[in-house]
């Protein structure tokens, strides 16, 4: 399926937000996902289905001091 991630069109095999993060090698605990303008609750990553044409923003949380 084709989606846009951080402004770049990509073809994916993943069907859920969690599967997408795993496919990209990202730690779900350290990523905030916005899907079509709405933040996806981290607890819902496994059940949130991706659809053709979705627009996703992935933001990595970075701690510092």
C-alpha positions in Angstrom: 0.0 0.0 0.0 1.1 3.5 -0.7 1.2 6.1 2.2 3.1 9.3 2.8 5.5 9.4 5.8 7.0 12.7 6.8 6.2 14.1 3.4 7.7 11.2 1.4 5.5 8.7 -0.5 6.3 5.1 0.4 5.1 1.6 -0.5 4.6 -0.6 2.6 3.7 -4.1 3.5 2.5 -3.1 7.0 -1.2 -3.0 7.7 -1.1 -1.4 11.2 0.8 1.4 12.9 2.7 -1.0 15.0 3.7 -3.2 12.0 4.8 0.0 10.2 7.1 1.0 13.1 8.5 -2.6 13.2 9.0 -2.6 9.4 11.0 0.7 9.7 13.0 -0.6 12.7 11.6 2.1 15.1 10.9 1.7 18.8 7.2 2.3 19.3 7.8 3.6 22.8 10.0 6.4 21.4 7.8 7.5 18.4 4.7 9.7 18.3 2.5 8.9 15.2 0.1 11.3 13.6 -2.3 9.8 11.1 -4.3 12.1 8.8 -3.9 15.0 11.2 -4.7 13.1 14.4 -2.4 11.7 17.1 -2.6 7.9 17.4 -2.7 6.8 21.0 0.3 4.6 21.7 -1.9 1.9 23.2 -3.8 1.7 19.9 -0.8 1.2 17.6 -1.4 -2.5 17.2 -5.1 -2.1 16.3 -4.9 1.1 14.2 -5.2 0.0 10.6 -3.3 1.8 7.8 -5.2 2.6 4.6 -4.1 3.5 1.1 -3.3 7.2 0.9 -2.8 7.8 4.6 -0.6 10.7 5.5 1.6 9.9 8.5 4.0 12.0 10.5 6.5 10.1 12.7 8.2 12.1 15.5 11.0 10.6 17.5 11.0 11.6 21.2 14.4 12.7 22.4 15.3 13.3 26.0 17.9 15.8 27.1 18.8 18.1 29.9 
